[in-house]
């Protein structure tokens, strides 16, 4: 599964990163992860967005969630799930 593959890879990374990952097998989904580099999710009636900073999404929305270090996010157009590295959900929107 896409999320499990990303989780496995993220657990092996060292240093700073902010990632947005897509898969041709699950085209309606984006998985993001961060550690020491900024990553936010923008929430909109028109969809959800990943970006490194608020100005990048201000034309779409001003509703944002700031991800914490070592969090993984799975977004679709209509859903947002934020998890820790063990995939325990901390927030669903």
Buried (B, 14 or more C-beta within 10 A) or exposed (E): EBBEEBBEEBEEEEEEEBBBBEBEEBEEBBBBBBBEEEBBBBBEEEEBBBBBEBEEBEEBBEEBBEBEEBBBBBBEEEEBBBBEEEEEEEEEE
